[in-house]
């Protein structure tokens, strides 16, 4: 088996697994695919492809969740993210990103563990608190490309329900990924070759999305919430491992 075929098979298996997690919980695709595919390809080659797949995944899932989206909270969250992203970009040029990723990963792991053990916010967060969560997402997205976890914790720590949380996250990531993909295109980092690779991986991704979506529909809400938080804990450990490898290499 030649090297290119092995890479295609590995990439296809990766996006099936990542697609399942995305279809089930509404998040996690980028963190899994970038971590796995970067073992064999440069990030500049991987990230544009993953962004295209992320947008496609959100568009595939959106029709089934549109009516469940929490639009008021999502709007304020995105507003906070828009304000926080430039600050994060400034930090990118002035703060080492890897130690920041390690600290964020440890915080995310502990918060997800608390939520999995039964902690839950008894009330919905107010407008200023929602903007603050979006601000945190924006800062982390601009500084270290890890803006998702604050939004995930925001929705899954509130009492709004699994379907609403998942739907809102799918829409949140659609907005942020379109922005990121547009930025890559404007900077000349998105090529026809990236689009071709995304098309090759689209079918296995859809297979994973469909399996994850069906698993969500069958799962009791409490089981779903615990699984999602377990996924988040595992992803935070993956983030910690990747960052630590770069720091101590």
Buried (B, 14 or more C-beta within 10 A) or exposed (E): EEEEEEEBEBBBEBBBBBBBBBBBBBBBBBBBBBBBBBEEBEEEBBBBBBBBBBBBBBEBBBEBBEEBBBEEBBBBBBBBBBBBBEBBBEBBEEEEBBBBBBEBBBBBBEBBBBBBEEEEBEEEBEEEBBBBBBBBBBBBBBBBBBBBBBBBBBBBBBEBBBBBBBBBBBBBBBBBBBBBBEEBBEEEBBBEEBEEBBEEBBEBBBBBBBBBBEBBEEBEEEEBBBBBBBBBBBBBBBBBEBBBEEEEE
